Amino acid sequence: MVATPWAPPPSPPPPPLPAPAAASHMAVTQALADALRSCGARGALSGARALHGRLVSVGLASAVFLQNTLLHAYLSCGALPDARSLLRGEINEPNVITHNIMMNGYAKLGSLSDAVELFGRMPRRDVTSWNTLMSGYFQSGQFMDALETFMSMHRSGDSLPNAFTFGCTMKSCGALGWQEVAPQLLGLLTKFGFEDDPDVATAIVDMFVRCGAVDFASKQFSQIKRPTIFCRNSMLAGYAKSYGVDHALELFESMPERDVVSWNMMVSALSQSGRAREALCMAVDMHNRGVRLDSTTYTSSLTACAKLSSLGWGKQLHAQVIRSLPHIDPYVASAMVELYAKCGCFKEARRVFSSLRDRNTVAWTVLIGGFLQYGCFSESLELFNQMRAELMTVDQFALATIISGCSNRMDMCLVRQLHSLSLKSGHTRAVVISNSLISMYAKCGNLQNAESIFTSMAERDIVSWTGMLTAYSQVGNIGKAREFFDGMSTRNVITWNAMLGAYIQHGAEEDGLKMYSAMLTEKDVIPDWVTYVTLFRGCADMGANKLGDQIIGHTVKVGLILDTSVVNAVITMYSKCGRISEARKIFEFLSRKDLVSWNAMITGYSQHGMGKQAIEIFDDMLKKGAKPDYISYVAVLSSCSHSGLVQEGKFYFDMLKRDHNVSPGLEHFSCMVDLLARAGNLIEAKNLIDEMPMKPTAEVWGALLSACKTHGNNDLAELAAKHLFDLDSPDSGGYMLLAKIYADAGKSDDSAQVRKLMRDKGIKKNPGYSWMEVKNKVHVFKAEDVSHPQVIAIREKLDELMEKIAHLGYVRTESLRSEIHHSEKLAVAFGIMNLPAWMPIHIMKNLRICGDCHTVIKLISTVTGREFVIRDAVRFHHFKGGSCSCGDYW
């Protein structure tokens, strides 16, 4: 297919036997035509004008052939006024070639409207006329007009389409993504017999790829005997987008020859699919095979480095860019800025940015976003204001970036200023800006403004609806969130996940599971890893063992059982459901463990009071080269605390700052205070609190207070309680602990005073409740509850059990009368009644288990021979044969 729909007018054929005079005339004409073409090719306007004068002087100015050649020369030089003057003043009898040349010049020089006007005035048109107009529309991005021109041509019948006609038409169809029109065009070109033309066949494949009909494109591609590189590259793009990068790699490896476009497509596809390291290896292979890397290669490779946060690779590529490219274009520079910004090297990012001669908005936006990523909001705002000062306008993406950064600042004054700027610049009509404003107001707690912006939007996308859904779910208004969900005309997996997460996050797990069931019935929605991570979190919170196993089966069906994030969620679920051995098996099964995997397993052992096993996993993580983070140390210190491993806890507390540069936070100090205090080192624990670089929280003082009760240090307990009350914590735990300490010490007046203080402050004791799963249904029990349908039988069973353990020496004192029907005791009786004798009874509890219940359940495990696994608010207790896994250390 020719590159343009027209060509310079051909030289006239010489006469068979020219006379000497005629031969001289033809030679002059040919020489002048060649000279004009040369001027046009070189853009030599002065030479074209001189030759124009020469035409006049030798009397050839009226020759249509030379006039057309001169017209073409002027237009090739960009001299539109000269061309217009020639057409209107000297060409008295323009032919169709004249008009085609002028139309093409108009289109190429940005005067498409003049080309359209000229096309309308043409007394006669040929296929080149139509092709010229279609090409002009296509080059200017007016794809619809190009297709309409083709249809007008087909209806007029004055010209038959050629290969170029169909090529331009199919490109326009592909650009519009009109999948339903593409087969009609294929049928039409088959009718005209062009389907075997190599260029047309390539255009067919490209059209179907761009329309998203990759299956049909692949079928057409397989019928081409010798596909061109362009054709193969089109299929590479189609496979990478629709079938995955592995399909594209298979085609790439089979290609007999590849150009730089082929290589660039694969580097980009690998990078975009999350396989950044392979993308870089592909770029290296490309260089080793002698293919010259261009700006596109460097842009994709630098982006891959940014995803890996690989500063070393990035610096090598930067050096290669300087050596290889004559100048750094804005896209390569933007990728460099992104790399350095994402690696936290802001000095280098600024240096690259400052070296740019042409700073486009992409580079500005990337640099601003880089600073925001690292929490440097002031610097990003300064850059944004500098951008406004240097550029006449700020585009919607730069504005959306700074608005998103502002969302985390909770600065309503700045929020209103950015909103005003959006209104002033007219960008609020852009969906991306409105979505950012909705998110910003929602994070600042101003849902009224967020909904007002949503209501005023002329056009909304899924992000808009999901933003409002998420905003209301974050404040716990699940009903309003569901209204937005139900109001959506189309939903994708992200929307479903948002609603599912809202239910799970706010304790409505059963509604969340119903949402998942409804999601499975949606035709075009396929659950992803986020779906299953959310579901496993819900199962873990409910302690729904069997349901969790069923959902694992679903992940196998959809091929997500090997996804690291999903497996990590399964490990956490099994741990929280008391199935720590199954959690360990899944952990060992996972071939690619990330930091979350290690942390999940350490935390699981910590919750089960298995400190030595937690330390074993932690040490193994260090040996495998994984770098522990803040959460890793919270998990290992917590496991030491739950197991009384004082020396080990001190060792790891010293290690976190010394070896891994992790600044100890409140959670680490809280674990250490709990560890020391539980072990009886109350003064050491108090000294550690005094040395904390931050203000101790209620959790820290609560840990000390609890240990004071255990070890009978009433004076220190009073001090801890005073600090706890000064924090004005709404939690009733500290008050109840101090009241019990006074009661046990015989200070009933002081105990009553604490309870009065609770009443005066409006603090109520948190109601205790327990729950368990039986036959795929979750049963909930509260102390002294009479709502359960089997309550009479449950109480009778519990009384029977209490009588049995009395024979083992258990004495029910008067002070424990109120504890007879605690929720965990009711759950134990219910489990014995409804679960087979061989099955361990798993129970969840929202508060810490009390001492009496702990003693009673140990004894019940003796008289019944049953195993009980109870998860309280802090840890697991495995009761079997009269003992507990915690060793009475909780």
Buried (B, 14 or more C-beta within 10 A) or exposed (E): BEEEBBEBBEBEEEEEEEEEEEEEBBEEBEEBBEBBBBBBEEEBBEBBBEBBEBBEEEEBBEBBBBBBBBBBBBBBBEBBEBBBEBBEEBBEEBBBBBBBBBBBBBBBBEBBEBBBEBBEEBEEBBBBBBBBBBBBBBEBEBBEBBBBBBEEBBEEEEBEBBBBBBBBBBBBBBBBBBBEBBEEBBEBBEEBEBBEBBBBBBBBBBBBBBBBBBEBBBEBBEEBEEBBBBBBBBBBBBBBBBBEBEBBBEBBEEBEEBEBBBBBBBBBBBBBBEBBBBBBBBBBEBBEEEBEBBBBBBBBBBBBBBBBEBBEBBBBBBEBBEEBBEEBBBBBBBBBBBBBBBBBBBEBBBEBBEEBEEBBBBBBBBBBBBBBBBEBBEBBBEBBEEBBEEBEEBBBBBBBBBBBBBBEBEBBEBBEEBBEBBEEBEBBEBBBBBBBBBBBBBBBBBBEBBBEBBEEBEEBBBBBBBBBBBBBBBEEBBEBBBEBBEEBEEBBBBBBBBBBBBBBBBBBBBBBBEBBEEBEEEEEBEBBBBBBBBBBBBBBBBBBBEBBBEBBEBBEEBEBBEBBBBBBBBBBBBBBBBBBEBBBEBBEEBEEBBBBBBBBBBBBBBBBBBBEBBBBBBEBBBEEEBEBBBBBBBBBBBBBBBBBBBEBBBEBBEBBEEEBEBEBBBBBBBBBBBBBBBBBBBEBBBEBBEEBEEEBBBBBBBBBBBBBBBBEBBEBBBBBBEBBBEBEBEBBBBBBBBBBBBBEEEBEEBBEBBBEBBEEEEBEEBEBBBBBBBEEEBBBBBBEBEEBEBBEBBBEBBEEBBEBBEEEEBEBEEEBEEBBBBBBBBBBBBBBBBBEEEEBBBBBBBBBBBBBBBBBBBBBBBBBEBBBBBBBEBBBBBBBEEEBBBEEBB
